[in-house]
Amino acid sequence: MKEISVKQLLMIQRPTLGDHIPISFWRLIRLIAMPRALGDKTTEINRNIGLEMGKLLNVKKPEDIIDAINNSQIGLCNPLEKKAGFYAIEFKECLTCSGIKPTLGRAICDFEVAIIEGAMNKLKVKITEIKETKCIGGLGDNVCRIEIKTKKK
């Protein structure tokens, strides 16, 4: 089967419906249909897809990830937090989880974590650990926070 290019994918011809779909459709796929269809493999598949998506972002330095998240409407990012061996990305209005109530009792934005990991991998940042420590719809926090520990240079 011939692989589709990003350029082809972006050629949308829907004169009546346009090029946007509701977030609820994404959440139905991501949080209900995928786990029901894929079971325990859902997290691994979300991670693999997110890693690939992260590689597609137009980033040349870690700070560019903030603009990429904002521009793609994955969320609204705060400035990148960074110090030796550590980065943190926080965003509001998360694609996957903002507004989910009651909260689910666990961080659920593994897809977004993987997008950031994929972008960092593209930048050749050596990650030793990456995890979501705050989650809006999963844990009831006011932001989704992804912390990245890296190999110090």
N, C-alpha and C positions, 0 to 999 in steps of 0.2 A: 504494500500500500504506500502511495506517495505521501510524504510528510508535508503538512501545511506550514507555510511560513507565517511569521507575525504580520507581514505586510498583507497577505491574503486574508488572514483572520480579521484584520481591521477594516476590510472592505465590506461594509454593512449596507444592505439595501432593504430597508424596512420603512418605506415612506409614511406609513400610518403609525406603526408602533415605535419607531425610532430605535436608538441604540442602547437604551437603558432598561433594566429589569429591576423589580423590587428586591431589596435586601432580603425580604422574607423568602424569596425563591432560593437565594444562596443558602440561607440558613436551613431550609427544608432539605436541600441536598446535603450540606455539610454536617448538620447535627442530627438529622433523623434518617434520611435515606441511606447515606453511606454507612453509618454504623449498623443499620438493619441488613444491608446487602453484603457488607464486607466483614462485619463482626470485629474480631480482635485485630484484623489487618488494617483497620481504618486509620489508626494513628501513624503507622508506618507509611501508608500510602499518602496521607496528608503531608507527612514530612518530605517524602520524595517529590511530591508535586511542588511543595513550597520551596524546596531547594532549587528546583529547576526554574521556578518563577523568579527567585532571587537572582539567579544568573542572568536573567533577561533585563533586569533593571539597569538603567543608564547611570552607573555610579563609577566614580573615579577615586573617591576617598570616602571614609566612613560617614562624614557629615552629609554627603549626598543621599544617604539612605533616608534621612529625614524628609528631604524634598520629594524623593520617590514615593514614600508612603503617603505624604500629603497629596501629591499630584495624582496618584492612582486611587485616591479616596479609600484606602485601607483604614485610615484613621487620621486624626489631627495630632501631629507630633509636637512635643515640647522640644527645646534644643537638646542636642546630643550631650549626654553626660560622659565625660571621659577622663581617665587618669591612667597611670602606668598599669598595664595589664588588665584594664577594666573599661567596659563601655556599658551604658544603660540607655535604653530607648523607651520612652513613655509616650503613650498616645491615648487620646480620648476618642469617643465616637467610633469605637472599634467595629469593623465590618462584621465580625462573627458574633460579638457578644453584647454590645451596648444595648441596654434596655431590657435584657432578659431578667424576668422576676417571676417567682423568687429565684435567687441565685442558685447555681447548681452544686456548690460546695467544693468545687475543684477548678483549677485553671483549665481553660478549654481552647485557648488560642494557639494550639500547636502548629497550625497552618501558618499563621503570622510569624511565629518564632522561626519556622523553617525558611520563610521568605528572607528574613533578616540574616539567618545563617548562610543561606545561599549567596546573598549579596556580599557578606563578609568573606566567604570563600572566594568569590570572584576577585575580591581585593587582596587576596593572599594573606588575610589575617588568620593567624594560627589560633583557633578557638580551643580552649581546654574544657570549657563548660558554658552552656547556654540554657537559660530557663526563664519561664514566665513566673515572676514572683508576686505580681499583682494582676488581678483580672476583674474587669468591670462586671460582666454577667456571670462569671464563674464563681467569684469570691466576694463580690459586692464592693470592690474598691472603686475609687474615682478615676483610675487610669488602668490601662494594661501596661505593665512594666516588664521589659525583657532585659535581663542582665547577662552580660557576656564577659566571661573571664578569658583572657588571652595569654599566650606565651609572651613574656616580657622580652623586649628586644635587647 
